[in-house]
Amino acid sequence: MVNLTKYSENIIHIIYCRVFIGGRTVVQFHTVSSKVARFFQPNQHNSIDIKRAIIATTAVATLSIGSVYAANTDKDPEDVSTIYHVYHKGELIGSINDKSIIDNIVKERVKDAKLDYQGYDISVKDQIVYIPEKVYTSTHNNSVAVNKLNEKFDISAKAEAIVVNGKTVAFVSTKEDADVVLKKIKMKYVPEEVLLKLAINPDGVEHNDYIYKDVTLSENVTFSEGKVFPEDILSVDEAVELLLKGTLQPKIHEVQEGEVLGQIANDYDLTLKQLLQLNPEFDEEEMIHIGDEINVTAYKPLVTVKVKMEAIRKEVIPFGIEVEEDKNMFKGTTKVKQEGVNGERLATYSIIQENGQNIYKTITNEKVLKEPKKKIMIKGTKVIPSRGTGDFAWPTVGGYVSSDFGYRWGKQHKGMDIARPSNRTIMAADNGTVEFAGWDGGYGNKIVINHNNGMKTVYAHLSEISVKVGQTVSKGSKIGIMGTTGNSTGIHLHFEVYKNGSLVNPKKVL
């Protein structure tokens, strides 16, 4: 005969079937299923049809053959007992004769979890399912079921997942917390009062000389409810840090022998500039030592705060400079014909920022409040061979500065020493008239040129003088040969410059 019993418990459909032949149970099975298929065809009761009935169920069956014996189907009902097959997340872990055994364990685990994870919505819903069975001979084993449950049972908590572009990146306790996370992320770049006002006035909010038009996240961010281990749930601040940095823990590199900052940066696909930004305590020139710890985490935010705003600025329009030439003025002289005056404009900028950095800025409107007035300069072009141009040429053919202007050996060194030229020709630094040409004690052979514009130059220690007093010389013309006459420690040119009778550092005019 076929004895079919159907139970419904914990919103799960239970199918229980036992087949008797000659008073002995030869087949029994039970299955957990939300929908039951056809069990057998009408008027067909052979073993093949029974097997087909078993296969037709939609869930995995627990099957035992010839394991239960009923000597007499007419036994007293008082001899029949109830056992419970215990399923954990759909897996059979054993059979018990008292549901309270498992229920008490679950209650204790939940109680302990609520103490450990205060404030979380602890849940064990749908983890445990009981399937009752009436039997004459009990086959339960409470200890086996309890041990297996302790191995598999876990505590979960209701949580809200933050999903970025379809990928779950963090869990927080509630949807309200998730909303706060996104708000705090935006507040890293926009004041809270702006966010509140934008919610009321989407046309724009003025704040600190900016008009905020929109604050959004570039990524598609959604929430979904789920259950996770309580330790996987982040606080609001932890979730904010994770979304802004992409990681909660920086990666640390310990410096090894022979390593330098540039090599370490390259090993972690960073530029040296990025590495130094991550480690402000180091600089490019600083020595690093074995064992130093260097942060090599290049943070990549999981979300991007995009801020659209406008800025209205009153700006200066710089004046231009116009130069007019005057052939009646000596070359090298200038005078101001008209002073320049800056203008003023009112400019409206459209700005887009991503995580606080400008990625777009352009002027959308401009109103000139005051036109600028150009500065007009008059520049002389008249050249007289005896008058300097005001632009000094290097007086030797190459060479280098062997001794600078200033204090040397306890006294003032009045000029600049130039040594090791390509050849020893000495040239006039500018147009002028030879004022002195001859021997002058410690200077040795010396030449003084008056440039007739307030400037004079001196050339000393020459081995040969090629000009005479009163002679007009042009800039770059030969006036002598470098030597070591007078108080000189070697072949070089001692070069001095005077302006209106006062010494001038030659570096300022050459």
C-alpha positions in Angstrom: 0.0 0.0 0.0 1.1 3.6 -0.4 0.7 5.8 2.7 1.0 9.5 1.7 1.1 12.2 4.4 1.6 15.9 3.6 2.8 18.4 6.3 3.1 22.1 6.1 5.4 23.9 8.6 7.7 27.0 8.4 6.2 27.9 5.0 7.9 24.8 3.6 5.9 22.0 1.9 6.8 18.6 3.3 6.1 15.4 1.4 6.3 12.1 3.4 5.8 8.7 1.7 6.0 5.2 3.1 5.6 2.0 1.1 4.6 -1.3 2.9 4.9 -4.8 1.5 3.7 -7.7 3.7 3.6 -5.5 6.7 7.3 -4.3 6.3 8.3 -0.9 5.3 10.5 -1.2 2.3 10.6 2.5 1.1 10.3 5.7 3.0 11.2 9.3 2.0 10.5 12.9 2.9 11.3 15.9 0.9 11.4 19.7 1.5 9.8 21.5 -1.4 7.8 24.6 -2.3 6.1 22.9 -5.1 5.2 19.2 -5.5 5.2 17.4 -8.9 3.0 14.4 -9.8 3.7 11.4 -7.7 2.3 8.5 -9.6 0.0 7.7 -12.5 -3.6 6.4 -11.7 -4.1 2.7 -11.5 -0.3 2.0 -11.5 1.2 0.7 -8.3 4.3 -1.3 -9.3 7.8 -0.4 -8.0 8.8 1.3 -11.3 6.0 3.8 -10.9 7.0 4.5 -7.3 10.6 5.3 -8.4 9.2 7.7 -11.0 7.2 9.3 -8.2 10.3 9.9 -6.2 12.2 11.4 -9.1 9.3 13.7 -9.9 9.7 15.8 -6.7 11.4 19.2 -7.0 13.7 19.0 -4.0 16.4 16.6 -2.9 14.9 13.7 -1.0 16.3 11.8 2.0 15.7 8.2 1.1 16.1 5.2 3.3 15.2 1.7 2.1 14.1 -1.1 4.4 15.1 0.8 7.5 11.9 0.8 9.4 9.8 -2.2 10.1 6.1 -2.2 11.0 5.1 -5.7 12.0 1.4 -4.9 12.2 -0.3 -1.9 10.6 -3.1 -2.3 13.2 -0.9 -1.6 16.2 -2.2 0.6 19.0 -1.7 4.3 18.2 -0.2 4.7 21.6 2.8 2.8 20.4 3.4 5.4 17.7 5.9 8.2 18.5 6.9 11.4 16.7 10.5 12.2 15.7 11.7 15.4 14.0 14.1 15.4 11.1 16.2 18.6 11.5 17.3 20.6 8.4 19.8 23.4 8.5 19.7 25.6 5.4 18.2 22.7 3.5 20.7 20.1 4.7 19.7 17.2 7.0 21.8 17.2 10.1 20.0 14.5 12.1 16.8 13.4 13.9 15.5 14.3 17.4 12.5 13.4 19.5 12.2 16.8 21.1 12.2 20.1 19.2 12.9 22.1 22.4 16.4 20.7 22.5 17.3 22.6 19.3 15.1 25.5 20.1 16.9 26.1 23.4 20.3 26.0 21.7 19.2 28.5 19.1 17.7 30.8 21.8 21.0 30.8 23.8 23.1 31.5 20.7 20.8 34.4 19.7 20.9 35.7 23.3 24.7 35.6 23.4 24.9 37.2 19.9 22.7 40.1 21.0 25.0 40.8 23.9 28.1 40.7 21.6 26.5 42.8 18.8 24.3 45.2 20.6 22.2 47.4 18.3 22.2 44.8 15.5 19.1 43.1 14.3 20.2 39.5 14.9 18.5 36.9 12.9 18.4 33.1 12.5 15.2 33.0 10.4 14.8 30.1 8.0 18.0 28.4 9.1 16.3 25.6 11.0 13.4 23.5 9.6 11.7 20.5 11.4 10.0 17.7 9.5 7.9 15.5 11.8 7.5 11.8 11.3 5.2 9.2 13.0 7.2 6.0 13.8 6.7 2.8 15.7 10.4 2.4 16.3 12.3 5.7 16.9 15.6 6.2 15.0 16.5 9.6 16.5 19.9 10.6 17.9 19.7 13.9 19.7 23.5 14.3 20.4 24.4 13.8 16.7 21.9 16.4 15.6 23.1 18.9 18.3 26.8 18.4 17.4 26.2 18.9 13.7 24.1 22.0 14.4 26.9 23.5 16.6 29.3 23.0 13.7 27.1 24.6 11.1 24.9 27.2 12.9 25.8 30.8 12.4 24.5 34.1 13.5 23.5 36.7 10.9 22.4 40.2 11.2 20.1 42.3 9.1 22.1 44.8 7.1 21.9 47.3 4.3 24.3 46.8 1.4 25.8 49.8 -0.4 26.1 48.8 -4.1 28.3 50.8 -6.5 27.8 50.2 -10.2 26.2 46.8 -9.4 28.9 45.7 -7.0 28.4 45.4 -3.3 31.2 47.4 -1.6 30.0 47.8 2.1 27.4 46.8 4.6 25.9 49.1 7.3 23.2 48.5 9.8 20.2 50.3 8.3 19.1 52.1 5.2 19.1 55.3 7.3 22.8 54.7 8.0 23.4 54.2 4.3 21.8 57.5 3.5 24.0 59.2 6.1 27.1 57.6 4.5 26.3 59.2 1.2 25.5 62.5 2.8 28.8 62.6 4.7 30.7 61.7 1.5 29.2 64.7 -0.2 29.9 66.9 2.9 33.6 66.2 2.4 33.4 68.6 -0.6 30.2 70.6 0.0 28.9 72.3 3.2 25.9 70.6 4.8 23.8 73.7 4.6 24.3 73.8 0.8 23.0 70.2 0.5 20.0 71.0 2.6 19.2 74.2 0.6 19.7 72.4 -2.7 17.1 69.8 -1.7 14.6 72.7 -1.4 15.9 75.0 -4.2 17.4 72.9 -7.0 18.0 76.0 -9.2 21.1 76.9 -7.2 22.4 77.9 -3.7 24.8 80.8 -3.1 27.5 80.2 -0.6 31.0 81.7 -0.1 31.1 83.5 -3.5 29.9 80.3 -5.3 26.6 79.4 -6.6 26.1 75.6 -6.2 24.0 74.1 -9.0 24.2 70.4 -8.4 25.9 67.8 -6.2 25.8 64.2 -7.3 27.7 60.9 -7.3 29.2 60.0 -10.7 28.6 56.3 -10.0 25.3 54.5 -9.8 24.8 53.9 -6.0 21.9 51.8 -4.7 21.0 50.0 -1.5 19.7 46.4 -0.9 18.7 44.6 2.2 20.4 41.4 3.2 21.9 39.3 6.0 25.6 39.2 6.8 27.9 38.2 9.7 27.7 41.1 12.3 31.5 41.6 12.1 31.1 42.5 8.4 28.9 45.5 9.2 30.7 48.8 9.1 30.0 51.9 11.1 29.0 55.0 9.2 32.5 56.6 9.5 34.2 53.4 8.4 31.9 53.1 5.4 32.6 56.8 4.5 36.4 56.1 4.7 36.1 53.0 2.6 34.1 54.6 -0.2 36.4 57.7 -0.3 39.7 55.7 -0.2 38.9 52.4 -1.7 40.5 50.6 1.3 40.4 50.8 5.1 44.0 49.7 5.5 47.1 51.3 3.9 49.7 49.0 2.4 53.1 49.4 4.0 56.5 48.7 2.4 59.6 48.1 4.5 62.7 49.5 2.9 65.3 46.9 2.0 69.0 47.3 1.4 69.9 49.3 -1.7 66.3 50.6 -2.3 65.6 54.3 -3.2 62.3 56.1 -3.3 62.1 56.2 -7.1 62.5 52.5 -7.4 59.9 51.8 -4.7 57.4 54.1 -6.4 58.0 52.2 -9.7 57.6 48.8 -8.0 54.1 49.8 -6.9 53.0 51.6 -10.2 53.3 55.0 -8.6 55.0 58.1 -9.7 57.6 59.6 -7.3 55.3 62.6 -6.8 52.4 60.3 -5.8 54.7 58.4 -3.3 55.8 61.6 -1.7 52.2 62.8 -1.4 51.4 59.6 0.5 54.5 60.1 2.7 54.8 63.8 3.4 57.5 63.1 6.0 59.9 62.2 3.2 61.3 64.4 0.4 63.1 63.6 -2.8 66.5 64.4 -1.5 66.2 62.7 1.8 68.0 59.4 2.5 65.9 56.5 3.4 67.1 53.7 5.7 66.7 49.9 5.9 63.6 49.2 7.9 61.8 52.5 7.2 58.1 52.0 6.6 56.6 53.7 3.6 53.0 53.9 2.7 52.5 52.6 -0.9 48.7 52.7 -1.1 47.5 54.8 -4.0 44.0 55.4 -2.8 41.4 55.1 -5.5 38.0 56.3 -4.3 35.0 54.0 -5.0 32.7 57.0 -5.5 33.2 60.4 -7.1 31.4 63.5 -5.8 30.7 65.7 -8.8 29.9 69.3 -8.0 28.6 71.8 -10.5 28.8 75.4 -9.6 29.1 79.0 -10.9 31.4 81.7 -9.7 31.1 85.5 -10.4 34.4 87.3 -10.1 35.5 90.9 -10.4 38.8 90.7 -12.1 41.6 93.0 -13.2 42.2 93.4 -17.0 46.0 94.1 -17.2 47.1 97.0 -19.3 49.2 96.4 -22.4 52.5 98.1 -23.2 53.2 99.9 -26.5 56.7 101.0 -27.5 57.4 103.9 -29.8 60.9 104.5 -31.2 62.5 107.9 -31.2 65.5 108.4 -33.4 66.4 111.6 -31.6 66.9 109.8 -28.3 70.1 107.9 -27.6 69.9 104.2 -27.9 69.6 102.5 -24.5 67.4 105.3 -23.0 63.6 105.2 -22.5 60.9 107.4 -21.1 57.2 107.0 -20.3 54.8 108.8 -22.6 51.7 107.5 -21.0 51.2 105.6 -17.7 49.2 102.3 -18.0 46.0 101.8 -16.1 44.4 98.3 -15.4 40.9 97.7 -16.5 38.2 95.7 -14.7 35.6 93.1 -15.7 32.9 91.0 -14.2 33.4 87.3 -15.3 31.0 84.4 -14.7 32.7 81.0 -14.6 31.1 77.5 -15.0 33.0 75.1 -12.8 32.9 71.3 -12.4 34.8 69.6 -9.6 35.3 65.9 -8.9 36.4 65.1 -5.4 37.4 68.6 -4.8 39.6 69.0 -8.0 38.6 71.3 -10.9 38.2 69.3 -14.0 36.4 72.0 -16.0 36.4 75.8 -15.8 35.3 78.2 -18.5 34.0 81.8 -18.7 30.3 81.7 -19.7 29.7 85.5 -19.5 31.9 88.6 -19.3 31.1 92.3 -18.7 33.8 94.9 -18.9 33.4 97.5 -16.1 36.4 99.6 -17.0 38.6 99.5 -20.1 42.3 99.2 -19.5 44.6 102.1 -20.6 47.8 101.0 -22.3 51.3 102.2 -21.2 53.2 103.9 -23.9 57.0 103.9 -23.7 59.4 105.8 -25.9 62.7 104.1 -26.8 65.7 105.9 -28.2 67.4 104.5 -31.4 70.1 107.2 -31.9 73.6 105.6 -31.9 76.7 107.7 -31.3 80.0 105.7 -31.4 81.3 107.4 -28.3 78.1 106.8 -26.2 77.2 103.5 -24.7 74.0 101.7 -25.6 73.4 100.6 -22.0 73.7 96.9 -23.0 77.1 95.5 -21.9 78.8 92.6 -23.8 81.0 90.0 -22.3 84.6 91.5 -22.5 86.5 88.2 -23.3 86.2 85.3 -25.7 84.5 82.9 -23.4 86.1 82.0 -20.1 84.7 81.7 -16.6 84.5 83.8 -13.4 87.4 82.8 -11.3 86.7 85.3 -8.5 83.5 87.3 -7.9 82.8 90.9 -6.8 82.8 91.4 -3.1 85.0 90.8 0.0 88.0 88.6 -0.6 91.0 87.9 1.7 89.7 90.4 4.2 89.2 93.3 1.8 86.9 94.5 -1.0 87.4 92.9 -4.4 86.2 95.7 -6.6 85.6 93.7 -9.7 85.2 90.3 -11.4 88.0 88.1 -12.5 87.6 86.2 -15.8 90.1 83.4 -16.7 90.7 80.7 -19.3 89.1 82.2 -22.4 89.2 80.6 -25.9 91.7 83.3 -26.8 93.2 86.3 -24.9 91.6 89.1 -26.8 90.0 91.8 -24.6 87.0 93.7 -26.0 85.1 96.9 -25.1 81.9 96.0 -23.2 80.1 99.0 -24.9 80.7 102.0 -27.0 82.7 104.8 -25.4 85.8 106.9 -25.2 89.2 105.7 -23.8 89.8 107.7 -20.7 92.9 106.0 -19.4 95.4 103.5 -21.1 98.6 102.7 -19.3 100.4 101.3 -16.2 98.6 101.7 -12.8 100.6 100.0 -10.0 98.8 96.8 -8.7 96.4 96.9 -11.7 99.3 96.5 -14.1 98.4 97.6 -17.6 94.9 99.1 -17.3 92.3 100.6 -19.6 89.3 102.8 -18.5 86.5 103.5 -21.0 83.9 106.2 -20.3 80.7 105.3 -22.0 79.4 108.8 -21.8 76.1 107.7 -20.2 77.1 107.6 -16.6 78.8 104.3 -16.9 82.6 103.5 -16.9 84.4 100.1 -17.2 87.9 99.2 -16.1 90.1 96.4 -17.7 93.3 95.4 -15.7 96.4 93.1 -15.7 96.6 93.3 -19.5 99.8 92.1 -21.2 99.2 94.5 -24.1 97.2 97.7 -24.6 95.8 98.2 -28.1 94.1 101.7 -27.7 95.0 105.3 -26.8 93.5 107.9 -24.6 90.7 109.9 -26.4 90.1 107.1 -28.9 86.5 106.2 -29.6 85.8 102.5 -29.4 82.7 100.5 -30.3 81.1 97.6 -28.4 83.0 94.4 -29.1 86.1 96.0 -30.6 89.6 94.8 -29.5 91.3 97.0 -26.9 94.0 94.7 -25.6 95.4 91.3 -24.7 94.8 89.4 -21.4 97.8 89.1 -19.2 99.2 88.9 -15.6 100.8 92.3 -15.1 100.6 94.1 -11.7 99.5 92.2 -8.6 98.2 89.1 -10.3 98.4 85.4 -9.5 97.8 84.2 -13.0 96.6 85.2 -16.5 93.1 86.7 -16.2 91.1 89.9 -16.7 90.1 92.1 -13.8 86.9 93.8 -14.8 85.2 96.7 -12.9 82.0 98.7 -13.5 81.1 102.1 -12.2 77.7 103.9 -12.4 77.8 107.6 -11.7 81.0 107.1 -9.8 79.8 104.1 -7.6 81.0 100.5 -7.9 78.5 98.1 -9.4 78.6 94.3 -9.4 79.5 93.4 -13.0 77.0 90.5 -12.9 74.2 93.1 -12.8 75.1 94.6 -16.1 76.7 91.8 -18.1 
